[in-house]
Amino acid sequence: MKVDGKPYRTIWLAEDGWTVEIIDQTRLPHRFVVERLQGLEAAAHAIRSMQVRGAPLIGVTAAYGVALAMTEDPSDAGLERACATLLATRPTAVNLRWALEEMQRLLRPLGDNARRQAAYERAGELAEEDVALCRAIGGHGLALIEAAAAKKKPGEAVNVLTHCNAGWLATVDWGTATAPIYLAHEKGIALNVWVDETRPRNQGAALTAWELGHHGVPHKVVADNVGGHLMQHGLVDLCIVGTDRTTATGDVCNKIGTYLKALAAQDNGVPFYVALPSPTIDWTLSDGIEEIPIEERDAREVTHLTGATADGSLATIEVVAPGSPVANYAFDVTPARLVSGLITERGVATASREGLAALFPERVP
Ligand SMILES: CSC[C@H]1O[C@H](OP(=O)(O)O)[C@H](O)[C@@H]1O
């Protein structure tokens, strides 16, 4: 999407035709830094450290990571080592496993000399496919925002609450939860997006607010605990969030705190939608709470904050009582019963095995 009027994606092949460039999301919102990845370890570090994050973008970055690895060592051992290294970077987003399986399926039968080119071509295709999937999600989600707009008084904004960043920064472009928002904005529908700050890494306050602001979408950042109050007072027309892994039965794993928003939405009769491309569906799982691995990240993400001082320099401060133990769960699971619908590239499915199978019959094991 646009950054100061210039179109950007989150990841792209550099002009040299082999290094990969990314927006370093750990530097946003105060610095816009493009990082150049020149090998497998750089790609793995980018995912592990969340320079790139968001399930679809993690998958595409991993695919490019395999291509970079084939430049270093296209042997069978090199391919297996690359996929194992990248798979170990983060456990929850299923797109990572899906993309690596896709690359292994393609590259294993090829001779060493053919693997590098084939890997770059497939990684580029996966990036383009992600853009198309997210744009399609946008079209199906737009209808939901239009339906909400039809119930508003003339000029009244549609209030959409979103959690974390499921924006274009979490994908190659468009985003998942934000794709309908961008399309509604471009169609002239009056919007207000409630942006959950999303502690501890503040993907909402730092990333969603940044990208919506740069694209001119009206929004307000709120503390994570405000959403229920907004819903009680009729200030949320619908919720749209993303997901890192959704089971075949419609259980949704997403950033920590999503489950609490879904509970508040159900309690207040607010539609709660999840936007996802089909590679985010794990067809092998039925019970998200029992089966989806929940990443636990470093305590420092909770104990410290980095931000800009009055003179624009960056500083990191400690915000938790020194020495207090910390638990930092990065995701939670929202049961399908709390989900109004799953906005996919093929349409809006009920959050159920039947609903997903109706849209993706060929994917059902
Ligand atoms: C479109 S996937 C976005 C999804 O990924 C985020 O997790 P993280 O920032 O840790 O990669 C969050 O769960 C978003 O909803």
The ligand as an SDF file (V2000), in Angstrom:
LIG
                    3D

 15 15  0  0  0  0  0  0  0  0999 V2000
   -2.4560  -11.7320    8.5700 C   0  0  0  0  0  0  0  0  0  0  0  0
   -1.6310  -12.5940    9.7940 S   0  0  0  0  0  0  0  0  0  0  0  0
   -1.5610  -11.3740   11.0110 C   0  0  0  0  0  0  0  0  0  0  0  0
   -1.4090  -11.9420   12.3780 C   0  0  0  0  0  0  0  0  0  0  0  0
   -0.0130  -12.1480   12.6870 O   0  0  0  0  0  0  0  0  0  0  0  0
    0.2530  -11.4490   13.8910 C   0  0  0  0  0  0  0  0  0  0  0  0
    1.1710  -12.1230   14.6970 O   0  0  0  0  0  0  0  0  0  0  0  0
    2.7110  -11.6230   14.7290 P   0  0  0  0  0  0  0  0  0  0  0  0
    2.6960  -10.1170   14.6650 O   0  0  0  0  0  0  0  0  0  0  0  0
    3.2180  -12.1630   16.0460 O   0  0  0  0  0  0  0  0  0  0  0  0
    3.3660  -12.2720   13.5490 O   0  0  0  0  0  0  0  0  0  0  0  0
   -1.0800  -11.3320   14.5620 C   0  0  0  0  0  0  0  0  0  0  0  0
   -1.4860  -12.5280   15.1700 O   0  0  0  0  0  0  0  0  0  0  0  0
   -1.9310  -10.9770   13.3830 C   0  0  0  0  0  0  0  0  0  0  0  0
   -3.3040  -11.1080   13.5490 O   0  0  0  0  0  0  0  0  0  0  0  0
  1  2  1  0
  2  3  1  0
  3  4  1  0
  4  5  1  0
  4 14  1  0
  5  6  1  0
  6  7  1  0
  6 12  1  0
  7  8  1  0
  8  9  2  0
  8 10  1  0
  8 11  1  0
 12 13  1  0
 12 14  1  0
 14 15  1  0
M  END
$$$$
